[in-house]
Amino acid sequence: MVRKVGRRLVVIVGLLLGALLPVGAAAQAAPKVPAGVSIAGDGLAEPLRLRAETDPDRVAAVIEQVNWLGRATPSRALPAEDLGPKYTVVVFAADVAKETYDLFPLAKGGPRAYRPAKQPDLRRVSAGWFLGRLNMAEALRAVGVPLAEKAGTVTGGIGGGERVATTEDEALDPGQDLDQLFGDLQRLLLLNAGVIVVITAGLAGIALLVRRRTR
């Protein structure tokens, strides 16, 4: 009787692990893509509007430039003459504007991003300047922004590349990548802790059932 119950216990634990762990992995790997974005700025007679249902790849490419700013370390602001062309990105949920950011892909020393304190959905966040992704200019060109190329600033293609910093102050801020890494690690640990709690509760219930049947 005890051996039979033990085999059942092993099967149940295996089912719990198989059901819960893929769910946790999917939660980490499948972020929700907003309904669309608009881009306004130099060279655009009217805002460029992209919808997720018709242009999911281009919407995702724009969102990639701004979706990590909440975890990034703010950078110093540049003088206006060093910023270059400005492009304002608005993120939509359905047809409602939710977030806005200003992108400066050709800024001196590398791309910059600015997050205004006042957002379209009336929530307030901390305003701040950030070092942008190295592929910002290429990503904006790929979605249809008529952006002139700036020689000698970025090498490599979309998804990679290396910025050539001209001074020590223009070098990349390592805190940006560390903050993103720690944020991802914290979410992973919390998710795993939740899975462990569920499994522990299940095992406790099974152990109680086994004790009652073996008395």
Salt bridges, closest charged atoms under 4 A:
GLU53 OE2 - ARG51 NE 3.31
ASP55 OD2 - ARG58 NH2 3.26
ASP95 OD1 - ARG51 NH1 3.20
GLU99 OE2 - ARG123 NH2 3.82
ASP102 OD2 - LYS86 NZ 3.78
ASP121 OD2 - ARG123 NE 2.94
ASP184 OD1 - ARG187 NH2 2.10
